Amino acid sequence: MPLYELFCIATHVQDYTLFKGLVTTCATRVMEGGGVVRKFYSFGTCTLPQVRLRKGIRSHNGDYWLMHFDANPTTMHALGKQLRKEPLVLRWNISKLGEKVEDIVSSERFQTMSLFKRFPMVQNSGKSK
């Protein structure tokens, strides 16, 4: 199974049970489809570059998080459909990191987490879960 990376920005809400429910639902969807969730990264709450309007909700702040998972392409597409329906999700991107273990281990992106280079704000606030 290929390794995928889900990067998601969700609307910041005061009650974190909604955010926890979103993350749990995504992980459950992957595991029900026969996949494996490898890692979660939470980058905390950040101010969005511009105000986002999604399903009638204006958002000024967002919770940034990342999930690495192994799944078949059908499960990945089902996860994308689910994220489209979620009112909390502002933006998401699913990237394929590699097909084989050799591709993933030799990939500079997976080893150095280039996300930390692109977003210097997350180096101080992000914690690996």
PyMOL commands that set and color helices and strands:
alter all, ss='L'
color gray80, all
select helices_A, chain A and resi 16-32+73-85+101-106+108-112+114-118+121-125
alter helices_A, ss='H'
color red, helices_A
select strands_A, chain A and resi 3-11+36-54+57-70+89-98+127-128
alter strands_A, ss='S'
color yellow, strands_A
deselect
rebuild
show_as cartoon
